[in-house]
Amino acid sequence: MDATLQIDSMSKLGLGKGIEYRYLLGRDNLGEARFYHVSGHGDEPDLHAFNWQHAGTLPGRIWLSVDAEYVEEQLFFENFGKVADEYNQDKTVTQVWLQRNWQTLNTVLRGRYVRDIENPRANPLQRLPELAVTLAPWRFGESPLYFGFDSSLTRFERDDGVEGDRLFLRPALSAAFRLGNWLDFVPELAFSQRFYDTDLGEDDRFLPELSATLGSRLERVYSWPENAGVRVKHSIEPTVRYLFRPDRDESDLPLFDPNDRRADISRLEYALINRLVLRQENGLGVASYRELLFLRLSQSYDFDGESVDFDRDRQDRLEKEEPFSDLRVELDLRPTPASRLYLDGLVGMYGDSGLSSLRAGASLQVTAGNTASLNYVYRDQDFIGSATEYLGATLETSLLKPVHLRFQERYDLKDHQTLETVVNLEYRSHCWSLFLEIRDRLEDDLIMIGFSLSGLGQIGTGI
C-alpha cells in the first residue's frame, strides 16, 4: 500500500489539499481511495470530493465491488474535470455489489445511491438495496427441455414520493430443437409475477409470456494453397424472434422504472449477422484468431402499431407510433491488429428516412505510443429533443522521445465551434517525468505544470 499527499496553490480558486491511498491486500483485493479539498479564496466556496473504488474476494468466494463517489457541488467538476463526461457531470452515483456464483446459479446483492448536484430539489429514486437471483437455463437430463429463473427484490426509497418494495419472479420453460441440419428452433413459455408493497398499499400483476426463435448459421472456410497457415471463416447468422404478452391495464401499479410496465407486446424481431474470422498459425503451429468483421442489422415490427427503440445514452425506452422500429446497424471492422473502424447507428423508416443517431469512430496504432483516433456522434432532434453533432480527435506520439505529445480536440458541427482543445507535453525519465498541459474550453482556459515520480503518482492535478 502507498499514499500520496498533494498540495495545489491556485491563485483564483484557493488552496487544494489531497490524498490518494492505494492498496493491494492478498492476491485479488485491491482498491484506491482519493479525497480532495479546496479552501476557497474570497467569494470562492470550499469544495471537496471523495472517491473510492474497490474490487476483491471475501471469505466464502463472495465478490465485492465498490464504486463510491461524493461531491458537494457541481462546481467541483466544472473546475477540475478533465474530459467532457467529467466537467459536465450533474450527478454522483455510489454503487456496491456483493456477488456469489454456484455454477448455473448467480446471486447479486447491490445498492445504488444517486445524488443530483445540479438540482438540489431533485428527488432521485434510490435502490437500497436490490437482491437478484438468476438461474441460467438448466437442462433436464438429455431432453431438449430447459428451465430458467429470474428474480429480484428491490427496495425503492426517495425523500418525497411513493416508496416501497417490489418482488419480481420470472420462471421460464424453453426447448431447443434442431430442424434438419441447419435450422434451430427455440420456443419459450414464461410467467412474470410482480408484487408491490408501497405507501399506497399492496398490489400485484401476473403475466404470461410466449416467444419463439428461429436461427441458423451458414459457414464457409477459405484457405490459400500458397499459405496453408492462414484461413478465413465467413458466417451468416439470420435470426427471427416473435414475442407475445397479453394486454393488461397497469396504470394502477406504481411506476418506479420501465420494468413496471410490461404489458401488451406482439412483436417480431429479426436480425442478420455477418462475421469474418481470421485464423493464423505461427512457425510452431500455434493458432491465433481475430475477428476481422462483425456486421449486424436488426429491426422489429410491432403488430399493435407502436414500436419501441432504446436510447443507449440515456438508458431509456423511446415509444413511437409506427409499427417498424428504426433499423439498427452495428459494424466493427479490424483489418489489422492495430486498426479499427466501428459504427452504431439507427436509421429511421418514416419521414425523410434519415439517421436517428450515429456513433462512429476509427483508430490506428502505428507503434507503441503512436496512435490516432477519430470519433463522430450524431443524435437527431426527434430522438433526444435537441440535435447533437460533434467530432472528436486524439493524437499521441512518442517520436520525440523522451518527450511525449498528446493532442485532443472536440468540435461542434452543429454550432460550428471548438468545444475543447487539449495539448499535453510530457518529458519522461527512468523514474520521473515532467508534464505541461494546456486546456482551452468554451468558458475557461487551463495551464498546468506537474511532476511525477514512478510509484508515487502525479503532483499538480486534482481528482
N, C-alpha and C positions, 0 to 999 in steps of 0.2 A: 504494500500500500504506500501511497505517497500523497502529499498535499502541496499545493502551490498557492502562495499568497500574492495578492495583486493590489497595486495602488495606482490610480489614474488621476492626474490633475487636469481638469477641463475648465478652462478659463470662464466659459459662459454657463456651463451646466452645474459644476460643483466638483466635489472630491469623491471619487469612486473607490470602494474597497471591496475586494472579492476574495473568495477562497474556493479552490477546486480540490476535491478529495476523491481519489481513485483507489479501488481495492480489488484484489483477487483472492478469494477465500477457497481453499481446496482446488479442485480441478475445474469446476464449472460454475462457480458462483462469483460473478464479477459485477461491478457497478461503478457509478460515477455520480457524485453529488456536487452541485455548484450553487453558491449564494453570492449575490452581488447587491451592494447598497450604495446609493449616491446621496451625499449630503448637499442639497441644493443651495446655490448662491442666490442671494437677493430674493426675487419673486419665484425662482425655480423651486418646485416641490421636491421633497425627498422621494426617491424611487428605490424600490428593491424588488428582487426576483429570486426565486428558488426553483431548482430543477433537480430531480433525482431519477436515475434510470438504473434498474437492476434486473438481472436475469440469472437464474440458477435453480438447482435441485435441492429440495428439502428432504428430510428423512421420510421414508415411505414412497420414494420416487414421485414426489409431488413437485411439479414445475411451478416456480414463482416468477412472475414478471411484473415489474413496476415501472410506470412512466408517469411521474408526478411533476406538475408544473403549477407554480403560483406566481402571479404578477398582480400588483395592486392596481396599476393604472396602465391604460393603453399607450400613454406617452412613453413608457419604457421601451416598447417595441418600435415606436416611431423614431426614437433617438438612437437605439443601439441595434436594431435589426439589420442583418447583413444582406438578406435577399428579400424579394417581394413577399414571399409567403410569411416572412417574419415581421417586417415593418408594417404590413397591412393586417396583421393578426388582430382579431377583435374578441377572441375567446381563449380561455385556457382550459385544458382538459386533463384530468388526472384519472388514470386507469390502473387497476390492479387485477391480475389474473392468477388463479390457482388452478392447475390442470393435472389430471391423472388419467392415464390410459391403461386399459386392460385389453390388449389385442383389439377386438372389434368394438369395445365399449369405451366411450370417451366422456369424461366429466369435467366441466369447467365451472368454477365459481369466480365471478368477476364483479367489480364495482366500477362505476363511471360517474365522475363528478365534473360538471361543466360550469364555468363561471364566465358570464358576459361582462367584459371590461369596457366595452364601448357604451353600453346602455345599462347603467346601474339599476334601472327599474325593470329590467328584463326578468323573466320568470322561467328560466330553463328547467326542463324536466330531468330529474336525476334518476339513475338506475342504481339503487343502493339496497341490496345487491341483486345479482341475477345468477341463477343456477341453471345450467343446461346439461342435460344428459342425452347422449346420442348413441344409438346402436347402429353401426354400419350394416348394410344388407347381409343377413346371415342365412346361409343355405341350409335347407332341410335335407341332410344326407346327400344322396346322389340325385335327388329330384331337381327339376328346374325351378322350384319354388324358393323364394327368399322372403325374409321378414326383416323389416327395418323399423326404427322407432326414433322419433324426435320429441323432445320435451324441454320445457323451460318454465321456471318460476321466477317472476320479476317483481320487485318492489319499486313502484314509481313514487317519487317524492318531489315536491316543489313548495316554494314559500306561500304561493297563493293559487288556489285552484283545486281541482279534483285530484286526490291521491288514492293509491290503492295497490292491490296485488293482482297479478294475472298469472294463471296457470294454463299452459298450453301443452296439449298432448296430441301426438300425431303418429299412430301406428299405421304401417303400410305393408301390404302383401303384394309382391310382384313375382313375375316369372320371366325367364329368359329362354327363348326358343330360337333355333337356327332353322330357317326355311330354305330348303335346298342347301347349297354350299356357299351362298353369297349374301343372304338377307337375314338380319337379326330383328326379332320382334320381341318387345318388352312391354307387356301390359302391367298396369299397377292400379290397385284399389286401396285407397287410404281414407281415413276418417280423422278429421281435425276437431278437437274439442277445446273450447276456451272457457275458463271460469274466471269471473271477476268478483273481487271483494273490495269495494271502494267506499268513499264517504257517502255516496248516494245510495248504497245498498249492494245487493248481490245480483249477479246475472250470469248467464252462460249462453253458449251457442255451439251447436253441433252441426257439422257439415261433412257430407261425403265428397270425395274427390276421385275422379276417374281419369286416367291418362293412358295413352298407348304410343309407343315409339317404334318407328321403323328406321333401320340404319344399315349401311353397308360400307364396305371398304374394298376398293379396286386398286390393285398394286401392280407395278411393273418395275423390274430392276434393270438398269442399263449399265453395261460394262464395256471396256475398251480392250481389244486384244493386245495392243501395244503397252498397256499399263493395267495388268490384272489386279493390282492392289487398290484400284480406285473404282468405286461403284456408286451409282446414284439411284435411289429408290423414289419413284413418284407414286403417291397415293391420292385417291379421290374418295372423299368420305361424305356422302349425302345422308342427311337425317331429316325425318319428319316426325313431329310430335303433336298429338291432339290432347288438350286439357279441358276438362269439364268440371265445373262446380255449379250447383243449382242456385237459383236466385233466392236471396233471403234479405229481408229488411233489417239492416244492422244500425239504423240511425239511433236506436235506443241504447246502444253499447257505448262504453267510454272510448275515447279516442286518445290513446297515448302515443301511438306511432302507426305507420302504414299497415303493420300486421294486424291491426284491429279492424280492418276492412278487407275481408277475404272472399266475399260472395260474388256470384254471378259471373262466371267465366265460361265461355265456349270459344276456344281459341286454337288456331292451327299455327304451329311454329315450324319453320323449316330453315335449314342451313346447308351450305356446301363448303367443304374444306378441301383445299389443295395443299399438299406438303411435298417438299423435295428434301431428302436426307442424304448427305454425303458420307460415304464410308471410305476411309483411307487406312492403309497399313504402312507401318514404318519398316525399316530394314530388318527388324526382329520378328516381323509378322504380327505385331500387336495392333489391333484395330482401334481407330478413334472415329467418332461420329459428330457431325454438325448439321443442324437443320438449316438448309440454305434458304428455304422459302416456306412461309406459313401465310396462307390467304384464306380468309373466312368471310363468306357472305351470308347474312342471316336477316330474317324478317318474320313477321307474324301477321295473321289475318284473324280479326275478331268477328265472329258470326253475329254478334249483337250490335255491330256497327260502331263500337268505340274501342280504339286501340290504346295501348299503354307503352310509352317509351320511358327510359331511365336516364336521368341526368347524373352522369358519373361524378361531376364536380360537386354538385350539391347533395348527392346521395338521396334523390327524391324521385317519386313517380310523376310522370307527366301524362295526364289523360287527354286524349284527343277525340274528336267527333267523327273521325273517318275510320273505316274498318282496317285499312292497311297501315301498319306501322312504318316508320322510316326504315330504309334499307341500311343496315349496318355493314360497313366494310372495314375489316381488320387485316393489316398487312405487316409482316415482319420479314425483311429481306436481309440476309447476311451473306453476301457474295464472297467475302474473305473473312478470316478470323478477326481482322482489325477494323472492319467496316460494317455499318448497319444503317438500314433505312426502314422507318416504320410510319404507319398512319392508322388512325382510328377515327372513322367519320360516320355521320348519319346523313343520308340523302333523302330528302322529302319526296313523297309520292304525289302530292297535290299542289295546286297553285303553280308557281314557277319551277317546281321540282329542283330547287337549289339545295345547297348544303344547309343542314340544321346546325351541325357542329363538326369540327375537324381538329384533330391533334396530329401533327406530323413532325418528323424530325429526321436528321441524318447525322452520323458521327463517323469519324475516321481517326484511327490511332496509327500514325506513321511509324514511330518508335516510342519506347518508354519515355514519358514526359513530353511528347509532342502529339497533341490531339487537337481536333477541331470538331465542333458540333453546331448544329443549326436546328432550331425548333420553331414551329408555327402553331398558333392557337387561334381558332375562329369559332364563335358561337353566335347564332342568328338571334335577332331581336325577339322573334316569336318563341325561341327556345328558352331564353332566360329572362326576358323582359327588357333587356338592353343589349345592343350588339357589342361584341368584343372581338378585336382582331389585333394581334401583335406578333412580332417576330423577335426571337432571341438568338444570340450568337455567343459562343465561347471559344477562345483560342488559348492554348497553353503550349509553351515551347521551352525546351532546355538547350537549345542550340547555342545559347550564350553562356553556358556553364563557366563558372559557378553561379551565374545569375539566371534565375528562372522567371519567366514572364507569363502572366495570366491576364487576359482581356475579356471582358463581358459587356454586352450591350443588349438592352431591350428597347424595341421601337414600336410605338403605337401606330399601326397602319390606318386606323380609323380617324384619329385626330392629327396624324402626321407630326408626331413629336417624339423625341427620345425620352423614354421613361427613366432609364438608368444607364450609366456608364461606369464601369469599374476597371481600374488598372492596378495590378498587383505586381510589384517587383520584389524578389527575394534573393538575397545572397546567402548561399548555403556553404558552410564549412563542415568539417567532420563531426563536430559536436555542438555547433551553434549556428544560428542563422539570424540575419538582419533583414527586415522587410519594410517596404513602403507601400501603403495602399491609398489610392486616390479614388473617391467615390462621388459621382455627380448625379444627383436626383433632381426631380422637378422642384422640390421645395427646399432642399438643403444640400450642402456640399460637405465632404469629409476628407481630411488628410490625416493619416495615421502612420506613425513610425513605431515599430515594435522590435523586440529582441526575444529570441527563443533559444533555450538550452535543451539539448536532447534529454528526454526522460523527465523533464520538468514542465514542459509546455511553454506557451507564449505569455509574454508580458506586454501589455499595451492594448488589449482588447477586452471588451465586456463579454457578457454571455448572451 
